[in-house]
Amino acid sequence: MTTQEDQPQEFVGYGPAAEYLGLKRNTLSSYVARAIGPQKARSVQEGQYVLPVFTRDELDRWSAERPGQGARTDLVSAAA
């Protein structure tokens, strides 16, 4: 079993970050493009590609705050 200490502090690209979060790569990419995903720490150039770099702390923060699968975030509660 991997522990948090076994995980890297930074994830380069959508693939490793998505795997860490338990998401598909395209899902994470879409969330970031729509500004509802975790914030990139920076970007790095690898050949012709510009890859995002995510920190483990940011991924953990975003994951803890996300409403969850199937949550309707577009509805206003009745109490409001």
Secondary structure, 3 states (H helix, E strand, C coil): CCCHHHCCCEEECHHHHHHHHCCCHHHHHHHHHCCCCCCCCEEEEECCEEEEEEEHHHHHHHHHHCCCCCCCCCCCCCCC
